[in-house]
């Protein structure tokens, strides 16, 4: 199978690229390296079945050219900067929604009819149904990131209907693990490296979140692609548990053998659009036979271990 991966140098995209190559597939990847890292492709670039295009999804002609001969598209490129979305409102629209439109048009130009899309649990906003199933009604959108991903989902579903595409849409919780480069675990670890004696926490630390280990995430995607056959297949991806931000702080500090003094920004959320309670109902993907191998605590610890063993990642993000 010839796979086209957008965001192939990112945290999830590069991990996916490696898994596809290990399975014997041919992979063409595209990344503009705004957040992706060349180092994440160090293994892939040595593989004769991998081709890299350094380009932007907003350049439709570039995407059309890079996608030639593909059988399936894994669209994982996105602006995931949820916290600072209101500082640059156009970024989510351009990098998440308009980029998705260009990917879909490139698929039409290349007669590619199968797409896998990394969406987000943020599209549910502050849903009243907990745990939240895929058929939950959508409340008012609370983040530009979530709104842009929901718009991209709508485009994909419409193209599936209008142009006979098959779509796999995955609504992730936050993903953790090797190559993780943004989010609160990264931020806390970076703070503690700079000053092991104190830690500043956005919000009140009581926000309840769910997380999923990167390899478990990829296993779920491959499971769904093997077993689900509808025109549009939508799956929540997460574990059957959640934790408080304070819990994750405790696990990080335990791993590092630290006991910093904590100060809190206050309020029940860390920033505009921060959902104080995220917990997805993942029974649909579980019914296909998938289950995560790691609990949230183990995923956090694996992430800290990776960052500790790869200090260059933090240097790249300074």
C-alpha angles and dihedrals in degrees: 000000000000109000126195113205123193115203088023093163095052130099097268097024095055092046089052091047091055092048092050092049091047088054090056099255127139112243131199112188135191128196135156091206093229087134103352119096129225088217090066088063095050092112098037095050090061091055115095089213093063126085123184126205114191100209147113126261089223087069098078095186089055091051092048091052095045092049096057115134093010121145098193136016123221103196105197102140114113147134102258096177094123096159096059098035094119090055091066109017095177094059097074092046093050102039099036108029107023091039089054090052089054091049091052092048090049088053090054091049091051097038092241110154106178125077134177114199131194106219127163144243085235089083088077090065111196095338120192092214110084122213087033118224126205092254093055115129113253116246125202110310113250103188134044088225093056092044092051092049091049089052089051090051089053092052092049093049091048092050090049089056097039101040103025096251123159113225135196111193118188121194104203132199111215111305122224136184142071114004092019107154109169140037138067097303089055091045094049093048091049091049092050092050089055094045119004091188100067142030130194116210125196113230121359099306091245095099109127115224139172126218138187131204114246097238091048088052092053092045089055092051093051091046092054093047090052098047110024116081107171122121090248117025117187123187136175112222121204144095126280091252143057136202139205119252086244089059092056090047089054092051092049092048092046091053091049094040091235133139106192125180107252126216123186133215090216134230129079095279137044100225144350107302095017108141109221093207125035119171121146129203103235098177092116094063090038089060088062090061102263124131131165119257096208133053119224094262091054091048091052091049092048088052094051090046090054093048091047091052094043108046090163088075091065091046089055090052096049 
